[in-house]
Amino acid sequence: MGSWMTGAYIAPLNCAYKGAEFEHQLKLANPKVLVVHPDTLDVALSYAHQFNLTVLSMVRDPQQRVPCWLDWETSAECPVSLVPQADTRTTLATLFFSSGTTGISNPSAPTVQQAPPETVVTLGVMPFYHAGLGTMVVFRKYSMPLVCQAIQDFKITAFSAVPPMLLQLLNFPRVKDYDLSSINNINVGAAPISENTIQKVQDRYDCQFAQGYGMTECGPMMTATPAGKSKGSSIGKPIHNLHLRVVSAEGKDLGPNQPGELWARGPQMMMGYIDNPQATAEMIDKDGYIHTGDIGYYDEEGYFFIVDRIKELIKTKGLQVAPAELEAVLLSCPLVEDAGVIGVYDEAQSTEFPMAFVVPIDKAQPDENLAEQIHQWVDDRVARHKRLKGGIILTDTIPKSPTGKILRNEMKKKYNRLRLPNLERAKL
């Protein structure tokens, strides 16, 4: 709130990013001040001179490399002044990064009008660079023992999570050692969850269970489950002041139980992508509706359901992975001639993982050794959640359309037919 009062905007960055990934976000955000945890100070300081950054620590640095933000005095030439009410719709408040179809994070620009009051106290296990709301009880690193200990010690009542976290909560063998009786509300989003898992959570914790649906460009929430009125796998109903349409491929509004693309409009929508008018025009139509790229429908009671995604983004434990970005990394490897990436579902972890079909340059090299080298190449260049945990299948060709577009659906069909172990050779 203090930043907004000075006319500044906030841009949460992904601290898991490396090298070019992090530099890309810095270039687009164009920050003046970078506030980081001491654990990531080395990375921040390495970019301080290049981007003319003032680096501050969010807690006091044991090595005293930089000041803590609490001790930092702003210039007297930077007066505190509220943004005029008339300008709140067009004044940038927060710059969130969303994974674009190009494979590189796009910065979306919400406005001051979107900024919410603090109304929720919850357990902060989700990454802070995500778009989200509420006051959080936080800890440095996520693990199920730490989650259970925090719920017990701080009497956490609200718990927001992605589906894999809930599966861990159900299957953690030591969960009975903790008092988790304070939980009365669990919210889940970022990825689909089965009705079976929902029922198990509700039975064990005797709590209200709610799902929501949103995207960074939409502020971020679009739907939420009405209090105490969850309905199976439904993502709930549209939030206040948001108009959510289900539209056919021909642009016609559809009725109940008819799947189509979800279009959304409301005061919390982003203004657009920073310095990318083409991407903005592709996302927001002339009437102000954001085309989500997701297929869904609503029933007679107004509850919405997600069916599938038009977009090709892979969702790994609630984090988005762009196939095009991984393909670019693979194609930069001297051992790779061509590559295609898809998401494959892991039943045990209830999430998708990226996997790659790879055409090697040297087809005579032993498969196992070659695949291991390619894995290492990718691991050294991307964040952990982007790694090819779904495996690598060496192949002779990547299926493509006459225009050169990768046919991911054909790769998925082939993968499902083969069901081969990682590192096997498949001929497409």
Buried (B, 14 or more C-beta within 10 A) or exposed (E): EEEBEEBBBBBBBBBBBBEEBBBBBBEBBEBEEBBBBBEBBEBBBEBBEEBEBEBBBEEEBEEEEBBBBEEEEEEEEEEEEEBEEEEBEEBBBBBBBBBBBEBBBBBBBBBBBBBEEEEBBBBBBBBEBBBBBBEBBEBEEEEBEBBBBBBBEEEBBBBBBBBBBBBBBBEBEEBEEBEBEBBEBBBBBBBBBEEEBBEBBBEEBEBBBBBBBBBBBBBBBBBBBEEEEBBEBBBBBBBEEBEBBBBEEEEEEBEEEEBBBBBBBBEBBBBBBBEBEEBBEEBBEEEEBBBBBBBBBBEEEEBBBBEEBEBBBBBBBBBBBBBBBBBBBBEEBEBBBBBBBBBBEBEEBBBBBBBBBBBBEEEEBEBEEBBEBBBEBBEEBBBEBBBBBBBBBBBBEBBEEEEEEBBBEBBBEBBEEEEEEBBBEBEB
